[in-house]
Amino acid sequence: MNQRKDTYRAALRREPDAAAPRPGPVTRLDLRYVRVTIELDPAVSREVTRWAGPPVSALLRAGAAVLRPLTGTP
């Protein structure tokens, strides 16, 4: 248990890694009684693209296949 505490405290004292990527855009909202900070991870857009890309591509192909006979173009 003591070793775990020591490891945790050492991690808290460590300086942040200089090679770590910079955080994404930060939006701050400061009111009299409320302070809100919203931080966006730069990897979110890559994850959304990776997750949503194949279904959107399939919809576009299906739409093109449906419209092809209607327009009369090969």
PyMOL commands that set and color helices and strands:
alter all, ss='L'
color gray80, all
select helices_A, chain A and resi 2-13+43-71
alter helices_A, ss='H'
color red, helices_A
select strands_A, chain A and resi 26-30+35-39
alter strands_A, ss='S'
color yellow, strands_A
deselect
rebuild
show_as cartoon
